[in-house]
Amino acid sequence: MNEPQRSESENRIRSLREQILTLSDEQNESLRSATFVGMSAEEGKEFDTRQGRLIELIKRLAEIDQR
């Protein structure tokens, strides 16, 4: 892999990791809040959407790491 490709790959990895961390933090906060006050149907849908996005991002990160 040449230098421009490596840099591009590193940038994609960094971006994916940042997105994963942000979504993970949001998921953790939702779970903490739900423990005390419950979770509405809308909040549950948002949680599920974030969870799906996390899975997608993790798969993309794994694909990059395998190259």
Residue pairs with C-beta under 8 A, 6 or more apart in sequence:
1 9
9 64
9 67
12 64
13 61
13 64
13 65
16 57
16 60
16 61
16 64
17 61
19 57
20 54
20 57
20 58
20 61
23 50
23 53
23 54
23 57
24 54
26 50
27 47
27 50
27 51
27 54
30 39
30 43
30 46
30 47
30 50
33 39
34 43
39 47
